Every structure is written in structure tokens, then in C-alpha cells.
Amino acid sequence: MTNEAKKLILGGTGKTGGRIVARLEERGVPVRVGSRSGEPRFDWKDRSTWGAVLEGVDAVYIAYYPDVTVPGAAEDIGAFGRAAVAAGVGRIVLLSIRNEPEAAAGENALKDSGAEWTVLRCGWFAQNFSEGFLLDAVLSGEVALPVGEVPEPFADADDIADVAVAALTGDGHAGRTYEITGARALTFAEAVAEVAAAAGREVAFASVPAAGYAAALKEHGVRGDVIDLLVHLFTTVMDGRNAVPADGVRRALGREPRDFAEFARDTAATGVWGRPR
């Protein structure tokens, strides 16, 4: 049994966390996944669970649940950072959001905690079309969203995971903020078209009013706070502030980010969007 310090991954079953865990395990790095069902248990809202998950840990990845912009997130992140520093944790990597004041508050809380920090700022994930809330819409043949022609350089979760692993295990990333995006910006309509072409199926895109979108989500049983978050992201954050691709992947890894077309092609080959052509 190794006595090597563990990497604690909070959100270790999510899009980025699961990929980070897999990469660390492939390298033989000891990993602990922090979750309410884990052992030891971790719960953001029960600070008595924090001490046990931090034992024997030298680095932490934080993907705050449910989102780094929700009320109370900054306070939790700051308090956790202080607890981690007190437990001897040497490094914390925070998944954040580009150009979001609420997310910036969480970043600042981590920095003020005294932790050795690295911040990964991202926007919309390419994997939302294959692993997230847009998968059912793709399979139904129509993606209807309250968004227009504002482009988004969709970030690939594999790129995010690669940067996170580098920051958790390597030198030269402390005190740095990496904005992680794809290589080019696409509107949602263009992204849907690329998904459809790669999958070999017809998938239409429709721009719909925010009120109608919220009502449809409610009919499908989506929680009110999740509806509010999605509507906020589409109607407020999708204003062009994140339309320009960033260089975070290149700065952190010395390579270009994965292109959306590559994501679509590789994902289609898995069959998640239906039988490949």
C-alpha cells in the first residue's frame, strides 16, 4: 500500500471530475472522490464532513455543486480553502466560469484563503450535447434554446481535464488563471449542425423565447433553481462577452485545444447520438 498523498476530486463523477479521476488513476496517482455517497462522505453544506476527506491529501480539484455562481458558493469555497490550508493541502484547482461576477467572487474567496491556487475559467462544454442536458434534445431531432446568433467557443471537457491534471501534479501552474475554450466560436445553430452532420441524422435548431423555454423545462420536472440558472446563462451570459476564443489550453499544455468538429466526430463514433452512419 502506498503512503503517497492523495488528490481529492470534488465533483469526481461529473463531466470534468470523472475524466480527471480516470487520468490520475491511469498514472497510478492515489485519488479520493469527494461526494455525499463517498467514504469518507463529503457534503458542501455539512462542514463537519470536510476534515476527513482532507486527511492525507496534498491537492484538491473543486467543481462546486451545483454551480460556482449560486448564492453561498463563494463563502463555501473560501471556508474550504482555509480548511484545506490548515490540513496541509498544497494546491487547489478551481473550475470557474468566464466573465461571471458571481464566479469571480468564488475565485477571490479561494485566493484570500491562503491556498496555492489555480483557476480554470470555462464556458459552455461541448459535452453538453452528448453527456448533458442537450442530449435528449439532440436525440429528439430538435434543440430549442433561448439564444440567438451569439457565438460560443465551446470548451472540451477532455481539454479541461488535461489542464486540471497538469495543475494538480506539475509545477508552474500556481497562481495562474487559465481561460479554457475551443479553437473557434460557433453559434448554437452551427454547433447543432456540426453534431447532426457527424451523427448522420437530422437535428434542427430553434431559437425560442426564454419564458417558453422555462415553461417547457418546468413541464419536464426540472427544478426551479436549475431553470433559473439555465435561463440566466442563456439570456444574460450569452451576450457576446465570451465569444472570443482564449489561449488557456496553449498556455497550460503547449498545444492547441481540441476542435469542436473532432469532438463531434469522435462522439458520433461512440453511438451516443444513434447508430453512426
Number of C-alpha atoms within 10 A of each C-alpha: 3 7 7 11 15 21 26 26 25 24 21 22 15 14 20 24 23 17 21 27 23 15 15 17 12 9 8 9 17 16 20 21 25 26 18 13 10 12 12 17 16 22 16 19 10 10 13 11 16 19 15 14 22 26 16 17 22 21 24 27 28 21 20 20 14 13 15 25 20 15 10 12 21 22 14 19 24 22 16 22 25 19 18 26 18 13 16 15 24 16 25 28 28 24 24 26 23 19 15 17 11 17 21 18 18 25 25 13 22 27 20 14 18 14 25 19 26 24 25 22 24 25 24 19 22 22 22 16 22 20 15 13 11 17 16 15 16 24 18 13 14 16 21 18 23 19 22 16 14 16 23 25 26 29 30 26 25 19 21 28 21 18 23 28 19 15 25 25 14 10 8 9 22 18 13 17 19 24 23 29 33 28 20 18 21 19 17 22 22 14 22 21 17 19 25 20 17 21 25 15 18 15 20 16 18 14 15 14 13 17 10 12 18 19 12 13 15 14 9 8 9 13 10 12 11 15 18 11 14 19 19 13 17 15 15 12 16 20 16 12 14 23 19 15 18 21 18 25 24 14 17 20 14 10 11 14 22 19 18 23 14 11 19 23 16 13 20 22 15 12 12 15 23 14 12 15 11
